[in-house]
Amino acid sequence: MKIYCKNKIFSNPYYDVFVNGIEFANGQNGTYLSLHNKLGGVVVIAKYNNRYVLVEIERPFVGGKRLEFIRGFKKPGETALQAAAREIKEEINCDIRSGKVIGRIEPDSGIIENAIDVVEAKIDSTHKLSLSDFEGIKKVVFLTEDELTQKFRNNEISDGYTLSAFMLYYARQKRTQ
């Protein structure tokens, strides 16, 4: 496939939305929609007391609540670690004790043009834990690795960012053992 034209149809501070003219290998033409994330993003695989930290968040476009790792957009000039710390603070009012970037993922390469950073982080304390009213977060869930993988197996977690970030994390953990 080859892109022969790219028309921006919408823009906001986070995304540009394009309709792309595509020429297929057989010579026929078609169109695809794509999203360009202007600032980049981050998915945070946070742990507290050896448990994974996820949020139950309202996702109205897919029919309700979803269990996900905390994630969000970077701000201009922010590193992935800075964005991870800010997202944790904004969404659940906790601080990160330590963190590292473990790689990048493309959770939907069929529509989103750029990769997202994955950060592994340890949360310092939950004594100030509170939920962001603005983000649609309903609760914070702390899961062991067995509980988390059971939720994956039972399709209780279906978010592409969470699934692909955890797979990257898991593969890197196995490689270092």
N, C-alpha and C positions, 0 to 999 in steps of 0.2 A: 504494500500500500504506500501511496505517496500523497502528501498533503499539497494541494495545488492552490488553495486560498484559505485564509483564516479571517473571519469576520467577528469582531467583538460585538456582542449583543447586549451585554450588561456588565456593570462594574460596581464594586463597593470597596470599602477599605481592605477587604480580605481576599476577594476573588475577582478575576476577570472571567467572564463566560464567553466562549467562542462557538460559532458554528463553522466547522471545517469542511471544505470541499476535499473529498478523497478520491483518488484514482486507484481502483483495485487492480490486482495483477492481471485480470482478464480484460482490462481496458475500460470497464464500465465505471461510471462515476456515482458517488453517493455523498451523504453528509453524516458527520459525527459531531456530537456536542462534546466540548471539553472544558474543564475548569483549571485555571491557573491560580494556584495559591500564591499571592503576592509576597507574603512575609515568611512563609515556611511554617512548619508546625512541629509539635512534639507530642509523643505518647510517653507516659511515665509509668514504668513498672515499679511501683512503690511498695516497700515492705515495712512493716512495723511488728516487732517481736516475732520475726520469722513468719509472718503472715502477709499475704498479698492484700493490698488496699485497692478496692474497687468502689465505684459509686453506682448506685441505682439512679438513673437519670431519665427524665421524660424525653422521649423522642417521638413527637406526634406524627412525623412523616412516615414512620414505619409502624404506627399503630400502638404506641404506648411506651412503657418503661423498658429500659435495657440495662444490663449490668456490664460495666466497662471500666477499663483503666482510665485514669484521669488523663485528659489530653486538651490541647488547645493551640491557638495560633501564637507564633512568636511576635514580639513587638519590634519595631525598627531598631537595629543595632544589638538586639539580644542574642546571646549564645543559646544553644539548646539547654545547657544546665541552668542558665538564668531563667529561661522560659519555664522549665520544669518546676523550679522553685516557686516562681510566681503563680503558676497554675495550681500547685498544691495549696499555696497560701490562699488564693482566691476561692477555690472550690471547697476546701474543707478546713481552712484556717490552721494548718500545721506547717512546721518548718522541716526542711530537709537537712539531715546531719551530714550526709555524704551522697555523692552521685557521680555517675560517669555515663558518657554516651557509648552505647554498645553497637550502634549501627543505624541503618536507614531502611525504611520499608516503603513499598508502593501498594497500599491496601486496595486500591482500585485503579489499576493502570489503564483500564478501558475508558476512563473519563477524567481522572485527575492527572495533570501533567507532571507534577513533581513529587519527590519522595519526602517522607516525614522522618525526623530524627526520633530514635528510641533511646530513652534514658532510664537507667536502673538507678533507683534512689532508696535511701533509708530515711524513714521519718523519725525525727528526734523524740517526739512526745505527742500524745493525743489529748493532753489535759485541757487544751483550748479548742478542741475540735468543735466546729460548727459548720453548718451547711450554707452554701451560697443560695440566697433567694433568687438571684438573677439567672442562675445557670439551669434551673429546673432539677436540681439534685434532690432526691427524696430521702436517701440514706447512704451511709458508708458501710461497706461490708468488708470484713477481715477474714480471709480464707487461707487454709493451709494449701500446700501444693496439691495434695490428694483431693481436697474439696474443690479446688479450682479446676483440675483436670476432669473431675467427675461432672462438673457443670458444662465443660466443653463437650464431653461425651454425650450428655443428655440434651445437648443443643439449647441449654439455658443461657449460654453466652454465644451470640451470633455476630457480634460487631466485628467487622473486618480489621479495624485498627487493633483491637484487643487481641484477636486471634493471631494476626501476623506478628505483632510485637512479641507476644509470648513465645511463638515458635522460634523467632530469632534468638530470644533470651535463652530458651531451652536448649537450642542447638549449640549455642556458645558455651553454656554451662557443661554440657556433655563433652564438648571438645577439650575442656580444661581439666576434666576429672581423670 
